[in-house]
């Protein structure tokens, strides 16, 4: 069973349009901040992976907007790993406000790449920390998929 991670975000003036609602593309930034905190909480800050020349670009994203968030709203972002193997990781997200109103649901998929842009396996320590921290158990790494997703050109 996947464990849920929570991150809080206060909507800033710069997040909003002149109509006082969060601009649609800013939700991707909010999800990225939550994802960064997720990795940090797992004991593997993304900066430490960058030092190893490993990167996790988004290769797919979907957002479903259900309501609007406005300036100074406190948002609760819930993050769950939905797919994990040595070369990829996927997340599901839910954003709600403190009144329990659902604002947005979404997902992102990422692949592990090196500086050359080619897929690489995650280090086993990283893979195991993710499993241990967020599923409660160590998992044997799955065999890499024979074909990694194509990177946009």
C-alpha positions in Angstrom: 0.0 0.0 0.0 1.4 3.4 -1.0 2.0 5.9 1.7 0.9 9.5 1.3 3.2 12.5 1.7 1.7 15.9 2.4 3.1 19.3 1.6 1.6 22.7 2.4 1.7 25.7 0.1 0.4 29.3 0.7 -0.8 30.8 -2.6 1.3 33.9 -3.3 0.4 36.9 -5.3 2.8 35.8 -8.0 0.9 32.5 -8.4 -2.3 34.4 -9.4 -3.7 36.0 -12.4 -5.3 39.5 -12.4 -8.6 37.7 -11.8 -7.2 36.4 -8.4 -7.0 32.7 -9.2 -4.0 30.5 -9.5 -2.7 30.6 -13.1 -3.1 27.1 -14.5 0.6 26.5 -15.3 1.6 27.5 -11.7 0.1 24.3 -10.5 3.0 22.4 -12.1 5.4 24.5 -10.1 3.4 23.8 -6.9 3.6 20.1 -7.7 7.3 20.3 -8.3 7.9 21.9 -4.9 5.9 19.2 -3.3 7.8 16.5 -5.2 11.1 18.0 -4.1 10.0 17.9 -0.5 8.9 14.3 -1.0 12.4 13.3 -2.2 13.9 15.2 0.7 11.6 13.4 3.2 12.7 10.1 1.6 16.3 10.9 2.6 17.4 11.6 -0.9 17.4 15.3 -1.8 17.3 15.8 -5.5 20.5 18.0 -5.2 22.4 14.9 -4.0 21.2 13.0 -7.1 22.3 15.9 -9.4 25.7 15.6 -7.8 25.7 12.0 -9.1 24.6 13.3 -12.6 21.1 11.7 -12.3 18.0 13.7 -13.3 14.3 12.9 -13.3 12.6 15.0 -16.0 8.9 14.9 -16.4 7.9 12.8 -19.5 4.2 13.0 -19.0 1.8 15.1 -17.0 -2.0 15.4 -16.5 -3.9 17.9 -14.5 -7.6 17.9 -13.8 -8.8 21.3 -12.4 -11.9 21.0 -10.2 -12.0 24.4 -8.4 -9.9 27.6 -8.2 -7.4 28.5 -5.5 -7.0 32.2 -4.7 -4.4 34.5 -3.2 -3.5 33.6 0.4 -5.3 30.2 0.3 -3.4 27.5 2.2 -3.2 24.4 -0.1 -2.5 20.8 1.0 -0.7 18.8 -1.7 -0.9 15.0 -1.3 1.7 13.0 -3.1 1.7 9.3 -3.7 4.1 7.1 -5.7 2.0 5.1 -8.1 4.8 3.4 -10.1 8.4 2.7 -9.3 11.1 0.7 -10.9 14.8 1.3 -11.5 14.3 3.6 -14.4 11.0 5.4 -13.7 8.8 6.8 -11.1 5.2 8.1 -11.3 3.3 10.3 -8.8 -0.4 11.0 -8.3 -1.3 14.3 -6.6 -4.3 15.8 -5.0 -4.5 19.5 -4.1 -7.2 20.7 -1.7 -7.7 23.8 0.5 -8.1 23.9 4.2 -11.9 23.8 3.7 -11.5 20.3 2.2 -12.4 21.6 -1.2 -10.7 19.6 -4.0 -8.8 22.0 -6.2 -6.8 19.7 -8.5 -5.8 16.1 -9.2 -3.0 15.1 -11.4 -0.1 12.8 -12.2 3.4 13.0 -13.5 5.8 10.4 -14.8 9.5 10.7 -14.7 12.5 8.8 -16.0 16.0 8.6 -14.5 18.5 10.0 -17.0 22.2 10.9 -17.1 23.7 14.1 -18.4 23.6 12.6 -21.9 19.8 12.4 -21.7 19.8 8.7 -21.9 17.9 6.5 -19.4 19.9 5.2 -16.5 18.9 2.9 -13.6 18.4 4.6 -10.2 21.0 3.7 -7.7 19.8 0.7 -5.6 20.2 2.8 -2.3 17.8 5.4 -3.7 15.3 2.9 -5.0 15.3 1.1 -1.6 15.0 4.3 0.4 11.9 5.2 -1.6 10.4 1.8 -1.0 11.2 1.8 2.7 10.2 5.3 3.4 6.9 5.3 1.5 5.7 1.7 1.4 7.2 0.5 4.6 9.2 -2.3 3.0 12.4 -2.9 1.1 11.7 -4.2 -2.4 14.0 -6.0 -4.7 14.6 -3.8 -7.8 12.6 -4.8 -10.8 14.3 -5.5 -14.0 14.5 -2.4 -16.2 11.9 -2.1 -18.8 13.2 -3.0 -22.2 12.2 0.3 -23.7 12.3 3.6 -22.0 9.8 6.4 -23.0 11.0 8.7 -25.8 12.2 12.0 -24.7 10.5 15.0 -26.4 12.8 16.5 -29.1 
